[in-house]
Amino acid sequence: MYRTMEQKFSNNNLDLETLRDFCKREGEAVTYRKGDQLEREGDPARWLAYVESGCFKYVNHGINDREHITWFSFEGEFAGDYPACLSTIRRDITSEAKK
């Protein structure tokens, strides 16, 4: 069972509608093709995106550079590593367009 962003963060009293509106108002509309990366494992987190259509998958690479899928973001959800965007830590996952 996968939880939506709203379910995942509902205990933190985040106003996701305001964050969604901010992304649409201040952000730039970008179209990703399947396999395009929003951010890459090991790079500083710089982006938070609102997915209007399609989906993103999150992967990290373990032993022997084998890909491990850790999460998905679907239409109406956010993509990116929000906690990492607030600090200087490097991403431990890659987010790429799935559709």
PLY file of the C-alpha trace (Angstrom):
ply
format ascii 1.0
element vertex 99
property float x
property float y
property float z
element edge 98
property int vertex1
property int vertex2
end_header
0.00 0.00 0.00
1.35 3.40 -0.97
0.45 6.53 0.90
-0.19 9.78 -0.92
1.79 12.89 -0.08
-1.20 14.18 1.89
-1.34 11.00 3.98
2.41 10.93 4.48
2.59 14.48 5.81
-0.89 14.91 7.29
0.46 14.78 10.86
2.78 17.72 10.17
-0.04 20.21 9.48
1.47 21.23 6.15
-0.79 23.26 3.89
-0.18 21.36 0.66
-2.68 23.46 -1.30
-0.59 26.58 -0.59
2.59 24.73 -1.61
0.89 23.51 -4.79
-0.27 27.05 -5.62
3.23 28.39 -4.95
4.75 25.84 -7.35
2.28 26.79 -10.08
2.62 30.54 -9.51
6.39 30.83 -9.00
7.61 27.74 -10.84
8.24 27.00 -14.47
6.18 24.45 -16.42
8.55 21.73 -17.64
7.76 18.62 -19.66
9.79 15.51 -18.91
9.97 12.48 -21.16
10.25 8.95 -19.85
13.72 8.49 -18.34
14.46 12.24 -17.93
15.77 12.98 -14.46
14.42 15.68 -12.19
17.36 15.18 -9.84
20.19 12.71 -9.58
21.49 10.64 -6.71
24.53 12.29 -5.08
23.69 15.82 -6.29
22.42 18.55 -3.97
18.61 18.69 -3.90
17.46 21.81 -5.74
13.97 21.15 -7.06
10.49 20.44 -5.83
7.89 19.75 -8.51
4.14 19.35 -8.66
3.15 16.53 -11.04
0.23 17.59 -13.25
0.31 14.44 -15.40
2.35 11.26 -15.58
4.48 10.02 -12.71
8.02 9.94 -11.32
9.84 7.02 -9.81
12.57 7.30 -7.18
15.54 4.97 -7.32
18.85 4.50 -5.56
21.74 2.32 -6.58
23.08 -0.27 -4.20
25.72 -2.95 -4.49
26.92 -3.52 -8.07
25.06 -0.35 -9.12
21.77 -2.27 -9.07
18.67 -0.04 -9.25
16.25 -0.12 -6.31
12.89 1.62 -6.70
12.00 3.37 -3.45
8.91 5.49 -4.22
6.58 6.90 -6.88
4.92 10.31 -7.27
1.74 10.40 -9.34
-0.56 13.08 -10.79
-1.58 15.58 -8.13
1.41 14.82 -5.92
4.82 16.40 -5.41
8.09 15.07 -6.80
11.52 15.72 -5.35
13.14 15.46 -1.98
11.51 18.24 0.00
13.49 17.72 3.24
16.77 17.73 1.29
15.74 20.97 -0.47
15.73 22.69 2.92
19.34 21.82 3.68
22.66 21.20 1.98
22.52 17.41 2.19
23.00 15.43 -1.00
20.24 13.31 -2.44
20.35 9.59 -1.83
17.85 8.86 -4.60
17.31 9.73 -8.26
13.86 10.90 -9.41
13.04 10.30 -13.06
9.97 10.57 -15.25
8.21 7.25 -15.66
5.56 8.19 -18.26
0 1
1 2
2 3
3 4
4 5
5 6
6 7
7 8
8 9
9 10
10 11
11 12
12 13
13 14
14 15
15 16
16 17
17 18
18 19
19 20
20 21
21 22
22 23
23 24
24 25
25 26
26 27
27 28
28 29
29 30
30 31
31 32
32 33
33 34
34 35
35 36
36 37
37 38
38 39
39 40
40 41
41 42
42 43
43 44
44 45
45 46
46 47
47 48
48 49
49 50
50 51
51 52
52 53
53 54
54 55
55 56
56 57
57 58
58 59
59 60
60 61
61 62
62 63
63 64
64 65
65 66
66 67
67 68
68 69
69 70
70 71
71 72
72 73
73 74
74 75
75 76
76 77
77 78
78 79
79 80
80 81
81 82
82 83
83 84
84 85
85 86
86 87
87 88
88 89
89 90
90 91
91 92
92 93
93 94
94 95
95 96
96 97
97 98
